[in-house]
Amino acid sequence: MANWKLTVRIGPEVSRVKFDDLDQALEETRQQIEAIAADAPLNRVKAIRDYEPDQLVKARVELSGKGFFSAPTVGVDIRGDNSLLGFSGGVTRKPLEGKTAKQIVASMRDTLQR
């Protein structure tokens, strides 16, 4: 049975992959983050108000472990300007250190191995 689940959300599309090994899961997480961030940035959105690309979330990549009530969860929001915002936690989130995919994944590893 898999110990880790990687969930990638890009717009309305959601994909999930399961892993037994944390190192493999983190490597795939890094690759997914880099691939999505390499795509073109989003344009400004005009609705009731204007939203700049850095205010939009282009995609979310989340890695979660086993646990019924408090499964360990880390992830990254890839903003519309391709900047990265790493986080830990599910409902209440704490920011993770790092600006690049490699730095954020290292912070993810530290958080999950505690």
C-alpha positions as CSV (number, residue, x, y, z in Angstrom):
1,M,0.0,0.0,0.0
2,A,1.3,3.4,-1.0
3,N,2.6,5.8,1.8
4,W,2.6,9.1,-0.2
5,K,0.1,10.7,-2.6
6,L,1.1,13.5,-5.0
7,T,-1.9,15.6,-6.2
8,V,-1.4,18.1,-9.0
9,R,-4.2,20.6,-9.8
10,I,-3.9,22.7,-12.9
11,G,-7.2,24.6,-13.4
12,P,-10.0,22.1,-13.4
13,E,-7.7,19.1,-14.1
14,V,-6.5,17.0,-11.2
15,S,-4.1,14.1,-11.3
16,R,-2.9,11.8,-8.5
17,V,0.1,9.5,-8.2
18,K,0.9,7.2,-5.3
19,F,4.4,6.4,-4.1
20,D,5.9,4.0,-1.5
21,D,9.2,5.9,-1.2
22,L,9.4,9.5,0.1
23,D,12.5,10.3,-2.1
24,Q,10.7,9.2,-5.3
25,A,7.6,11.3,-4.3
26,L,9.7,14.4,-3.6
27,E,11.7,14.0,-6.9
28,E,8.4,13.7,-8.9
29,T,7.1,16.7,-6.9
30,R,10.2,18.8,-7.9
31,Q,9.8,17.7,-11.6
32,Q,6.1,18.6,-11.6
33,I,6.8,22.1,-10.1
34,E,9.6,22.8,-12.5
35,A,7.5,21.7,-15.6
36,I,4.5,23.8,-14.6
37,A,6.6,26.9,-13.8
38,A,8.4,26.6,-17.1
39,D,5.1,27.2,-19.0
40,A,4.1,30.8,-20.0
41,P,2.9,33.0,-17.2
42,L,-0.8,33.9,-16.9
43,N,-2.2,37.2,-18.1
44,R,-4.0,39.8,-16.0
45,V,-7.6,38.8,-15.3
46,K,-10.3,41.5,-15.4
47,A,-13.5,40.7,-13.5
48,I,-15.2,42.8,-10.9
49,R,-11.6,44.0,-10.2
50,D,-8.3,43.4,-11.9
51,Y,-6.1,40.5,-10.8
52,E,-2.4,40.7,-11.6
53,P,-0.6,37.4,-12.4
54,D,1.1,37.3,-9.0
55,Q,-2.4,37.3,-7.3
56,L,-3.6,34.2,-9.3
57,V,-2.8,30.6,-8.6
58,K,-1.8,28.8,-11.8
59,A,-1.5,25.3,-10.2
60,R,-1.1,23.6,-6.9
61,V,1.2,20.6,-6.2
62,E,0.5,18.8,-2.9
63,L,2.2,15.8,-1.3
64,S,0.4,14.0,1.5
65,G,1.1,11.0,3.7
66,K,-0.9,8.6,5.7
67,G,-3.0,9.6,8.6
68,F,-6.7,9.7,9.3
69,F,-7.0,13.0,11.2
70,S,-3.6,14.7,10.7
71,A,-1.9,13.4,7.6
72,P,1.3,15.2,6.9
73,T,0.8,17.5,4.0
74,V,3.1,19.9,2.1
75,G,2.7,21.7,-1.2
76,V,3.4,24.6,-3.4
77,D,1.2,27.1,-5.1
78,I,2.6,28.1,-8.5
79,R,1.4,31.7,-9.0
80,G,0.4,33.2,-12.4
81,D,3.8,35.0,-12.7
82,N,5.5,31.6,-12.1
83,S,6.7,32.5,-8.6
84,L,6.4,29.7,-6.0
85,L,4.9,29.7,-2.6
86,G,5.6,26.6,-0.5
87,F,3.4,25.6,2.5
88,S,2.9,22.8,5.0
89,G,-0.4,21.8,6.6
90,G,-3.8,21.1,5.3
91,V,-6.5,23.5,6.8
92,T,-4.0,25.8,8.6
93,R,-1.0,26.4,6.5
94,K,2.5,27.6,7.4
95,P,4.9,29.0,4.7
96,L,7.9,26.9,3.8
97,E,11.4,28.4,3.1
98,G,12.6,28.7,-0.4
99,K,12.0,30.5,-3.7
100,T,13.0,27.8,-6.2
101,A,11.6,24.3,-6.7
102,K,14.8,22.7,-5.3
103,Q,14.8,24.9,-2.1
104,I,11.1,24.3,-1.5
105,V,11.4,20.5,-2.0
106,A,14.3,20.5,0.5
107,S,12.0,22.3,3.0
108,M,9.2,19.8,2.3
109,R,11.7,17.0,3.1
110,D,12.7,18.6,6.4
111,T,9.0,19.1,7.3
112,L,8.0,15.5,6.5
113,Q,10.9,13.9,8.2
114,R,10.2,15.5,11.6
